[in-house]
């Protein structure tokens, strides 16, 4: 579009604005101009020269006569007069050429200005022609004026060509016409020069713009891939190569199918080919917005996640020209979301396990009290019935069933992490080795048991009976997973976990641990089973063939001892349980133990019995009486303190429940101990020893018996407490 003002377009104004920047030499090839000038001089018989506007030469003179060249211009004043004369006759004139005698010697000269867009850029001059008005006398006078030799001047004057003024005017008119042609040609040359310059500037600007855009594309954190209309890749920037795992050279010319990429939907399922971004755009001819995809990158198949946008680009005729696909790497966000979901699931699982644990602990407490009554009465009844009577066998079955129920409640307490334990510093290798024969009988002859103890194993501190429980339950689980012949492998090792490892493995904790690993080559477990593995009462066995408490017990024991457990399993390949127990710095526990007596131990001491459950108070009092002890019964702590204050003779032992209304057993013992410093103490509970221990762990030197208990167990524990 042009805008006219004063007869010029914006394009003309743009050209004119650049005239001051150019010279005659920028517009013409001076060699070509010199030839033109020489040919003109030869054809017309007149001298010719092209000068700057000030008269200084641009070209070499053509046919210059000796008078001007070798005489007049060799003097200082003559040369100045020549330049002044050339400048005057070369001035632009719209009416024709300027014709007049020159200042130097009065010879006839003519000139025409060469202009470009109104700017005077050069003079084209002709002349050195004499007519009848110029005489030898005038030349002598001029020679003396400029300081030239008169005779030489006159002789040179005679050589100057003579021409009528009419003929010289005709030659000058031709000169004027040619000068105008040169002016027009100069303007065209200027336009062309400016156009070339503009084109070069535009090309430079385009190259710089392309380079700048390429620099931006190569450095932005957005992957950019340009596909042709056939979905073949034409360009990919550096971020795209990083996300997609191939170099630009490897991608160029390929489709999404060629390099072996595996694309995934957001839910992790494999994406069909028609959903690949470029393919989808090609089929639908509309943009694809913020689609989350996974990419298993060749050649090693590691996975990246990206938010993808894809756009079709159409040509003037509406035909698809290209498909632009952008990738924003969201792998870290995806990992964070997956980790968050995993942690939330672990939190829900922990809360569920904790709730079930509290419920299990409460049920076990009440159930233990009832079992205590059953076992106690069964023991008393067995004492009263001889072994040859039918009732004796029936009573033994009652007692055996009650004992199995006791084992069940202890499993519940272990799961709830409320099992009363007596930890010792132990060598796990020795503990496992001592269990091998029993474990072999447990899993059967068809299953090979392999034991691989670790060297230089660190110590752990826990109740040795809990180690037995862990091994037994894990072996039973492996035995049930193996169909026919198989193998179970038990291993130990030292393990150290640092903060970096634990940051990516949320189940673990930093520190030094002893690993107890049990592996089998059984049928393995699917993901759904693993998710519920440690829940109490969860079992994959047929009804009546499992309680669902075995692994829940293992979980509870490990957690109670500040450890953690990992499970690895694949269908058809087997399962590995890895238990990690904290390292303990300390000496091994003494292996000496009070030998168990086959006879029920009796005594004659006085025992203050405190139990808030009436039936348990009654049956326990009866058992103590039959063991030979004098029993002072109290149904509450307040009643016990009153009995202790009013009893005149010695009270040798306080046998008290832990959890009671008004005052717990520990505080009752402390209160009585202030008045009876020789008083021995034995605590009992069907629930937990948290009141007399730190987080379920008994203090050393404190005696405890777990409800329910038999008469023989009670008798042995009383003698142990009294002997301390």
C-alpha positions in Angstrom: 0.0 0.0 0.0 1.3 3.5 -0.9 0.4 6.9 0.4 0.9 9.9 -2.0 2.1 13.3 -0.8 3.4 16.1 -3.1 3.6 13.6 -6.0 5.8 11.1 -4.2 4.9 7.8 -2.8 6.1 6.4 0.5 8.5 4.2 -1.5 9.9 7.2 -3.3 10.4 9.0 0.0 12.1 6.0 1.3 14.5 6.1 -1.7 15.1 9.8 -1.4 15.9 9.5 2.2 18.9 7.4 1.3 20.4 9.7 -1.5 22.6 11.5 0.9 24.2 8.2 1.7 25.3 7.4 -1.9 27.9 8.8 -4.4 28.2 8.8 -8.1 30.5 5.8 -7.8 27.9 3.9 -5.9 25.4 4.4 -8.7 27.6 3.7 -11.8 30.5 1.5 -12.8 33.2 4.3 -13.5 34.9 2.1 -16.1 31.7 1.9 -18.1 31.2 5.7 -17.7 34.8 6.3 -18.8 34.2 4.3 -22.0 30.9 6.2 -22.7 32.7 9.5 -22.2 35.6 8.6 -24.5 33.2 7.4 -27.3 31.2 10.6 -27.0 34.4 12.7 -27.3 35.6 10.7 -30.3 32.3 11.0 -32.1 31.7 14.7 -31.5 35.3 16.0 -31.7 35.1 17.9 -28.4 36.9 17.3 -25.1 34.9 15.8 -22.3 35.1 15.0 -18.6 32.8 14.2 -15.7 33.5 15.9 -12.4 32.1 16.2 -8.9 29.7 19.1 -8.3 32.6 21.2 -7.1 34.5 20.7 -10.4 37.1 18.2 -9.2 37.5 15.3 -11.7 35.6 12.0 -11.5 36.9 10.6 -14.8 40.0 10.9 -16.9 39.7 13.7 -19.5 38.8 12.7 -23.1 40.4 14.5 -26.1 41.6 17.3 -23.8 43.6 19.9 -25.9 47.2 20.7 -24.9 46.2 24.3 -24.1 44.0 23.2 -21.2 45.8 20.1 -20.1 49.5 21.0 -20.4 49.5 24.8 -20.2 46.6 26.4 -18.3 46.0 23.7 -15.7 49.7 23.4 -15.0 49.5 26.9 -13.4 47.9 27.3 -9.9 45.6 30.1 -11.0 44.7 28.5 -14.2 43.7 25.2 -12.5 41.5 27.1 -10.0 39.8 29.0 -12.8 39.2 25.8 -14.7 37.5 24.1 -11.6 35.3 27.3 -11.0 34.3 27.3 -14.6 33.5 23.6 -14.6 31.3 24.0 -11.5 29.3 26.8 -13.1 28.6 25.2 -16.4 27.8 21.8 -14.7 25.0 23.2 -12.6 21.6 21.5 -13.1 19.4 23.4 -15.5 15.8 22.3 -16.5 16.0 24.3 -19.7 18.9 22.7 -21.4 22.7 22.7 -21.3 24.7 25.6 -19.9 26.9 27.0 -22.8 29.4 29.8 -22.1 33.0 30.8 -22.5 35.2 29.3 -19.8 36.9 31.5 -17.3 40.3 30.1 -18.3 41.1 31.5 -21.7 37.6 32.2 -23.0 37.2 28.9 -24.9 33.6 27.7 -25.3 32.4 25.1 -22.9 29.1 23.4 -22.1 27.8 21.3 -19.3 24.9 19.4 -17.9 24.3 18.3 -14.3 23.5 14.7 -13.4 21.0 14.6 -10.6 19.3 11.8 -8.6 16.0 12.6 -7.0 16.9 16.3 -7.1 20.4 15.9 -5.7 23.3 17.1 -7.8 25.8 14.2 -7.9 28.0 15.1 -10.9 28.8 17.4 -13.9 29.3 16.2 -17.5 31.3 18.8 -19.3 32.4 19.3 -22.9 34.3 22.1 -24.6 37.7 23.6 -25.5 36.3 24.9 -28.7 37.3 28.3 -30.2 35.5 30.6 -32.5 36.4 33.8 -34.4 36.0 35.9 -31.3 38.9 34.4 -29.4 42.2 35.8 -30.7 45.9 35.2 -30.1 46.3 38.6 -28.4 43.6 37.6 -25.8 45.5 34.4 -25.1 48.8 36.3 -24.6 47.0 38.6 -22.1 45.5 35.5 -20.2 48.9 33.8 -20.2 50.5 36.7 -18.5 47.6 36.8 -16.0 48.0 33.2 -14.9 51.8 33.1 -15.2 52.0 30.8 -18.3 54.5 31.1 -21.2 53.0 33.3 -23.9 54.5 31.6 -26.9 53.7 28.1 -25.6 50.1 29.4 -24.9 49.7 30.8 -28.4 51.1 27.7 -30.1 48.7 25.5 -28.0 45.8 27.9 -28.8 46.4 27.3 -32.5 45.8 23.6 -32.0 42.4 24.0 -30.4 39.6 22.8 -32.7 37.4 25.5 -34.2 33.7 25.0 -34.4 30.7 27.3 -35.0 28.6 28.2 -32.1 25.6 26.6 -33.8 27.3 23.2 -34.2 28.7 23.4 -30.6 25.1 24.1 -29.4 23.9 20.9 -31.2 26.6 18.8 -29.5 25.8 20.4 -26.1 22.1 19.5 -26.6 23.1 15.8 -27.2 25.1 16.0 -24.0 22.2 17.3 -22.1 20.0 14.5 -23.3 22.6 11.9 -22.3 23.0 13.5 -18.9 19.3 13.3 -18.3 19.4 9.6 -19.2 22.2 9.1 -16.7 20.1 10.9 -14.1 17.1 8.6 -14.7 19.4 5.5 -14.8 21.0 6.7 -11.5 17.6 6.9 -9.9 16.7 3.4 -11.0 20.1 2.2 -9.8 19.5 3.8 -6.5 16.1 2.1 -6.2 17.7 -1.2 -7.1 20.5 -0.6 -4.7 18.1 0.3 -1.9 16.0 -2.7 -2.8 19.0 -5.0 -2.6 20.0 -3.4 0.6 16.5 -3.8 2.0 16.4 -7.4 0.9 19.8 -8.1 2.5 18.6 -6.4 5.7 15.4 -8.4 5.6 17.3 -11.6 4.9 19.7 -10.8 7.8 16.7 -10.0 10.0 15.0 -13.2 9.0 18.1 -15.3 9.7 18.5 -13.5 13.1 14.9 -14.1 13.9 15.1 -17.7 12.9 18.3 -18.1 14.9 16.6 -16.4 17.9 13.5 -18.6 17.6 15.7 -21.7 17.3 17.7 -20.6 20.4 14.4 -20.2 22.2 13.1 -23.5 21.0 16.4 -25.3 21.9 16.4 -23.9 25.5 12.8 -23.8 26.6 11.7 -26.5 29.0 8.9 -27.6 26.7 9.5 -30.4 24.2 8.5 -29.4 20.7 8.0 -31.9 17.8 6.9 -30.9 14.4 5.3 -33.6 12.2 4.6 -33.5 8.5 1.1 -34.3 7.2 2.0 -38.0 7.2 3.0 -37.7 10.9 6.7 -38.2 10.1 8.9 -36.1 12.4 10.5 -33.1 10.7 11.9 -31.3 13.8 12.4 -32.0 17.5 14.0 -29.6 20.0 16.5 -30.6 22.8 13.8 -30.9 25.5 11.8 -33.2 23.3 14.9 -35.4 22.7 15.4 -35.6 26.5 11.8 -36.5 27.3 11.4 -39.0 24.4 14.9 -40.5 24.8 16.2 -40.2 21.2 18.5 -37.7 19.5 17.2 -35.3 16.8 18.9 -37.3 14.1 17.3 -40.5 15.4 13.8 -39.0 15.4 13.9 -37.0 12.1 11.9 -38.8 9.4 10.3 -41.3 11.7 6.8 -41.8 13.0 5.9 -42.6 16.6 5.8 -46.3 15.7 9.3 -46.5 14.2 11.6 -45.9 17.2 9.9 -48.4 19.5 8.2 -45.9 21.9 5.6 -47.4 24.1 2.9 -44.8 25.0 0.7 -45.2 28.0 -2.6 -43.7 29.1 -2.7 -41.8 32.4 -4.0 -44.9 34.2 -0.9 -46.9 33.1 -2.6 -49.0 30.4 -1.0 -49.2 26.9 -2.2 -46.5 24.5 -3.4 -47.8 21.1 -1.8 -46.3 18.0 -4.8 -44.2 17.0 -4.5 -42.3 20.3 -0.9 -41.3 19.7 -1.0 -37.4 19.7 0.0 -36.9 16.0 -2.2 -39.8 14.8 -5.2 -38.5 16.9 -4.8 -35.0 15.4 -4.5 -36.4 11.9 -7.7 -38.4 12.4 -9.7 -35.6 14.1 -8.2 -32.5 12.5 -8.6 -30.5 15.7 -6.3 -29.7 18.7 -5.6 -32.2 21.5 -5.5 -30.4 24.8 -3.4 -31.3 27.9 -3.5 -35.1 27.6 -1.3 -36.9 30.2 0.7 -39.7 28.6 3.5 -42.0 29.7 6.4 -42.8 27.5 8.6 -45.9 27.9 11.7 -44.5 26.2 14.0 -46.6 24.0 16.4 -48.3 24.3 16.2 -49.1 28.0 12.5 -48.5 28.5 12.7 -46.1 31.4 9.5 -44.2 31.8 8.7 -40.5 31.6 5.3 -38.7 32.0 4.3 -35.6 30.0 1.3 -33.3 29.5 0.8 -33.2 25.8 -0.8 -30.6 23.5 -1.1 -31.1 19.7 -2.2 -28.7 17.0 -3.0 -29.1 13.3 -1.6 -26.4 11.0 -3.5 -25.8 7.7 -2.3 -24.2 4.4 -4.1 -21.5 2.4 -6.3 -24.2 0.7 -7.3 -25.7 3.9 -5.0 -28.7 3.5 -3.1 -30.1 6.6 0.5 -28.9 6.4 1.9 -30.0 9.7 1.1 -31.2 13.2 2.8 -29.5 16.1 3.1 -31.5 19.4 4.4 -30.1 22.7 5.5 -32.0 25.7 5.8 -30.7 29.3 7.7 -33.1 31.6 5.5 -34.0 34.6 7.5 -37.0 35.7 8.3 -35.5 39.1 4.7 -34.5 39.6 3.5 -37.9 38.6 6.0 -39.6 41.0 4.9 -37.2 43.7 1.2 -38.0 43.1 1.9 -41.8 43.1 4.0 -41.5 46.2 1.3 -39.4 47.9 -1.4 -42.0 46.9 0.9 -44.7 48.3 1.4 -42.9 51.5 -2.3 -42.1 51.9 -3.0 -45.8 51.3 -0.4 -46.7 53.9 -1.9 -44.2 56.3 -5.4 -45.7 55.8 -3.9 -49.2 56.2 -2.1 -48.1 59.4 -5.2 -46.5 60.8 -7.3 -49.6 60.0 -4.7 -51.9 61.5 -4.5 -49.6 64.6 -8.3 -49.7 65.0 -8.4 -53.4 64.6 -5.5 -53.7 67.0 -7.3 -51.7 69.7 -10.4 -53.8 69.2 -8.4 -57.0 69.3 -6.6 -55.9 72.5 -9.9 -55.1 74.2 -11.5 -58.4 73.1 -8.4 -60.3 74.2 -8.5 -58.6 77.7 -12.0 -59.7 78.4 -11.6 -63.1 76.8 -8.5 -63.8 78.8 -10.4 -63.2 82.0 -13.0 -65.7 81.0 -10.3 -68.2 79.9 -8.6 -67.8 83.2 -11.8 -68.9 85.0 -12.1 -71.9 82.6 -8.5 -73.0 82.9 -8.4 -72.5 86.7 -11.6 -74.5 87.3 -10.4 -77.2 84.9 -7.1 -77.5 86.8 -9.0 -77.7 90.1 -11.4 -80.3 88.7 -8.5 -82.4 87.3 -6.9 -82.4 90.8 -10.2 -83.8 92.2 -10.7 -86.5 89.5 -8.5 -89.5 89.1 -6.9 -90.2 85.8 -8.8 -93.5 85.3 -12.2 -91.8 85.4 -13.9 -90.8 82.1 -14.5 -87.3 83.4 -10.7 -86.8 83.7 -10.3 -87.1 79.9 -13.2 -84.7 79.2 -11.8 -82.2 81.6 -8.4 -82.4 79.8 -10.2 -81.7 76.5 -11.8 -78.6 78.1 -8.5 -77.4 79.4 -6.8 -78.1 76.0 -9.5 -76.1 74.1 -9.0 -73.3 76.6 -5.3 -73.3 76.1 -5.7 -73.1 72.3 -8.0 -70.1 72.9 -5.3 -68.6 75.0 -2.8 -69.0 72.2 -5.3 -67.2 69.9 -5.7 -64.3 72.3 -1.9 -64.0 72.6 -1.7 -63.8 68.8 -4.3 -61.0 68.9 -2.2 -59.2 71.5 0.9 -59.6 69.5 -0.8 -58.1 66.5 -2.1 -55.2 68.6 1.5 -54.7 69.9 0.2 -55.1 73.4 1.7 -58.4 74.2 3.8 -58.4 77.4 7.3 -59.2 76.5 10.6 -59.7 78.3 13.3 -58.6 75.9 16.9 -59.9 76.0 20.0 -59.1 73.9 20.2 -62.1 71.6 22.2 -63.3 68.6 19.7 -63.9 65.8 21.9 -66.6 64.2 21.8 -68.6 67.5 18.1 -68.1 67.9 17.3 -69.3 64.3 19.7 -72.2 64.6 18.0 -73.3 67.8 14.6 -73.4 65.9 15.7 -75.3 62.8 14.7 -78.8 64.0 11.3 -77.6 65.1 10.8 -75.6 61.8 11.8 -78.7 59.8 9.1 -80.7 61.4 6.7 -77.8 61.0 7.1 -77.6 57.2 7.4 -81.3 56.5 9.9 -83.6 54.8 8.9 -82.6 51.2 10.2 -79.1 51.7 13.9 -78.5 51.9 14.9 -76.0 54.6 18.1 -74.0 53.8 19.8 -71.9 56.5 22.3 -69.2 55.4 23.5 -67.3 58.5 25.2 -63.9 57.9 28.7 -63.4 59.2 29.5 -60.9 62.0 25.8 -60.4 62.7 24.9 -57.6 65.0 22.8 -58.2 68.2 19.1 -57.4 68.6 17.1 -56.9 71.7 13.7 -58.6 71.9 11.8 -61.4 73.6 13.3 -64.7 72.2 9.8 -66.2 72.2 8.8 -63.5 69.6 11.6 -64.6 67.3 10.1 -68.1 67.6 6.7 -66.7 66.7 8.0 -64.9 63.7 9.8 -67.9 62.3 7.0 -70.3 63.0 4.3 -68.1 61.4 6.4 -67.3 58.3 7.3 -71.0 57.8 3.7 -72.0 58.1 2.8 -69.4 55.5 5.5 -70.7 53.1 4.5 -74.3 53.7 0.9 -73.6 52.7 2.1 -71.7 49.6 4.2 -74.7 48.3 2.4 -77.4 46.5 4.4 -80.6 46.8 8.1 -80.4 46.8 9.7 -77.0 47.4 12.3 -75.0 49.3 12.3 -72.5 52.1 15.5 -70.4 52.7 16.2 -68.5 55.9 19.0 -65.9 55.8 20.4 -63.2 58.1 22.5 -60.1 57.2 23.5 -56.6 58.5 21.8 -53.7 56.7 22.3 -49.9 56.9 19.7 -47.5 55.5 20.5 -43.8 55.0 18.2 -40.8 54.7 18.5 -40.8 50.8 17.3 -44.5 50.6 14.5 -44.0 53.1 13.2 -40.9 51.2 12.3 -43.2 48.3 11.3 -46.2 50.4 8.7 -44.8 52.9 8.3 -48.1 54.8 11.9 -48.0 55.9 13.7 -46.0 58.6 17.3 -44.8 58.6 19.7 -46.7 60.8 21.5 -50.0 61.4 19.3 -53.1 61.2 19.6 -56.9 61.3 17.8 -58.5 58.4 15.9 -61.8 58.9 14.8 -63.1 55.4 12.6 -66.0 54.7 12.0 -67.0 51.0 10.0 -69.8 49.4 9.4 -71.0 45.8 5.7 -71.4 46.3 2.9 -70.1 44.1 3.4 -66.4 45.1 0.7 -63.7 45.7 -1.1 -61.3 43.5 -1.3 -57.5 44.3 -4.7 -57.7 46.0 -3.5 -60.3 48.4 -0.3 -58.3 49.2 -2.4 -55.3 50.0 -4.3 -57.1 52.7 -1.6 -59.5 53.8 -1.1 -58.3 57.4 -4.8 -57.6 58.3 -6.0 -59.8 61.1 -8.4 -62.6 60.1 -7.5 -62.1 56.4 -6.7 -65.5 54.8 -6.8 -67.1 51.4 -7.2 -70.6 52.9 -10.5 -72.5 52.9 -12.9 -72.0 55.8 -11.7 -73.8 58.9 -8.1 -74.1 57.7 -6.6 -70.8 59.0 -7.3 -68.1 61.5 -5.8 -65.2 59.5 -3.7 -64.2 62.5 -0.3 -65.6 61.6 1.1 -62.8 59.5 -0.8 -60.2 61.6 1.1 -61.6 64.6 4.4 -61.2 62.7 3.5 -57.6 61.8 2.6 -56.7 65.3 5.8 -58.2 66.8 8.0 -56.4 64.3 6.3 -53.1 64.9 6.4 -53.6 68.7 10.2 -53.9 68.4 10.5 -50.8 66.3 11.3 -52.7 63.1 9.7 -53.0 59.7 8.9 -55.7 57.2 8.9 -55.9 53.4 7.3 -58.5 51.2 8.3 -59.3 47.6 6.1 -61.8 45.7 5.4 -62.8 42.1 2.8 -65.3 40.9 4.6 -68.6 40.1 8.0 -67.5 41.4 7.5 -67.4 45.2 7.6 -65.0 48.1 10.3 -63.3 50.2 9.6 -61.8 53.6 12.3 -59.5 54.9 12.1 -58.5 58.6 14.4 -55.6 59.8 15.1 -55.4 63.5 17.1 -52.5 65.1 20.7 -53.2 65.9 21.5 -53.3 69.7 24.8 -52.6 71.3 25.1 -54.9 74.3 26.2 -58.2 75.7 24.3 -61.4 75.1 21.7 -62.4 77.7 22.7 -65.2 80.1 21.7 -68.6 78.8 21.1 -69.9 82.3 17.5 -70.4 83.3 15.6 -71.8 86.2 14.9 -75.4 85.3 11.2 -76.2 84.9 10.0 -78.6 87.5 7.7 -81.3 86.6 6.1 -81.0 90.1 3.7 -78.2 91.0 5.6 -76.0 93.5 3.8 -75.2 96.7 4.5 -72.9 99.6 3.3 -71.6 103.0 3.7 -67.8 102.6 0.9 -65.2 102.9 -0.2 -63.7 99.6 -2.4 -60.6 99.2 -4.5 -61.2 96.1 -6.0 -58.2 94.3 -8.4 -58.8 91.4 -11.4 -56.7 90.4 -13.1 -59.5 88.4 -15.0 -61.6 91.0 -14.8 -64.9 89.2 -11.1 -64.6 88.7 -10.6 -63.5 92.3 -12.4 -66.6 93.4 -10.7 -69.2 91.2 -7.2 -67.7 91.7 -7.8 -67.7 95.5 -8.8 -71.3 95.4 -5.7 -72.3 93.4 -3.4 -70.5 95.8 -5.1 -72.1 98.7 -4.6 -75.6 97.2 -0.9 -74.7 96.7 -0.6 -74.2 100.4 -0.6 -70.4 100.6 -2.5 -68.2 103.0 -4.6 -66.0 100.8 -5.9 -62.5 101.7 -8.5 -61.6 99.0 -9.3 -58.0 97.8 -11.7 -57.0 95.1 -10.2 -53.5 94.7 -7.0 -51.5 95.5 -8.8 -49.7 98.4 -9.8 -53.0 100.0 -6.3 -54.3 99.5 -4.8 -51.2 101.4 -7.3 -51.7 104.2 -6.4 -55.4 104.5 -2.7 -54.6 104.5 -3.1 -51.9 107.3 -5.2 -54.2 109.5 -3.3 -57.5 109.0 -1.0 -58.0 112.0 1.3 -60.8 110.6 3.7 -60.7 107.6 2.4 -60.4 104.0 5.1 -62.0 101.8 3.7 -61.4 98.3 1.4 -59.0 96.5 -0.3 -60.7 93.5 -2.3 -57.9 91.8 -4.0 -57.2 88.5 -2.6 -54.3 86.5 -5.6 -52.5 85.3 -8.3 -51.8 87.9 -10.8 -49.0 88.6 -9.5 -46.2 90.9 -5.9 -47.2 91.0 -3.7 -49.4 88.8 -1.6 -52.3 90.2 1.7 -50.5 89.8 0.6 -47.6 92.0 -1.0 -49.9 94.5 2.3 -51.8 94.8 4.3 -48.6 95.3 1.9 -47.4 98.0 2.1 -50.7 99.9 5.8 -50.9 99.5 6.2 -47.7 101.5 4.7 -49.5 104.5 5.9 -53.0 103.7 9.5 -52.6 102.2 10.0 -56.4 102.3 6.9 -57.1 100.2 7.5 -59.0 97.0 5.4 -58.2 93.9 3.9 -60.2 91.1 1.7 -58.5 88.5 -0.8 -60.2 86.3 -2.9 -59.0 83.3 -5.0 -60.3 80.5 -4.4 -57.2 78.4 -1.2 -55.2 78.5 1.6 -54.3 80.8 1.9 -50.7 79.7 1.1 -49.4 83.2 4.2 -51.2 84.7 6.4 -51.1 81.7 7.6 -48.7 79.0 5.5 -49.1 75.8 4.7 -52.8 76.6 8.3 -53.7 77.6 8.8 -54.9 81.2 11.4 -53.3 83.4 14.1 -55.6 84.6 13.4 -57.1 88.0 9.6 -56.8 87.7 7.7 -60.1 87.8 4.7 -60.6 85.6 2.4 -63.4 84.6 0.1 -63.3 81.6 -3.5 -64.2 82.0 -4.9 -66.7 81.5 -2.5 -69.0 83.4 -2.6 -72.6 84.7 -2.1 -73.6 88.3 1.3 -75.0 87.5 2.4 -71.7 85.7 1.1 -69.7 88.7 2.9 -71.8 91.2 6.2 -71.6 89.3 6.0 -67.8 88.9 5.1 -67.3 92.6 8.2 -69.2 93.7 10.3 -67.2 91.3 9.0 -63.9 92.7 9.4 -65.0 96.3 13.0 -66.2 95.6 14.2 -62.9 94.3 
